[in-house]
């Protein structure tokens, strides 16, 4: 199976499309989409997974989003930093 690249419309940025990253599985891409949708739309978001699971995951990573910041971009930045961190660890071993 190929890579999956979800996108979401960001309501905090005039509904522009935001690419959420590249994922190995449909489940990981769907969870990324749910996290972004829940971050911007709250409980009115249409989700793939139960809302409590998505809410708990967001709580666990402590997303920081300053005033005027897009929650979707904050999530994307967090994933990007995690991915870089994993690559650096793999490189050092």
Secondary structure, 3 states (H helix, E strand, C coil): CCCECCEEEEHHHCCEEEECCCECCHHHHHHHHHHHHHHHHHHHCCCCCCHHHHHHHHHHHCCCCCCCCCHHHHHHHHHHHHHHHHHHHHHHC
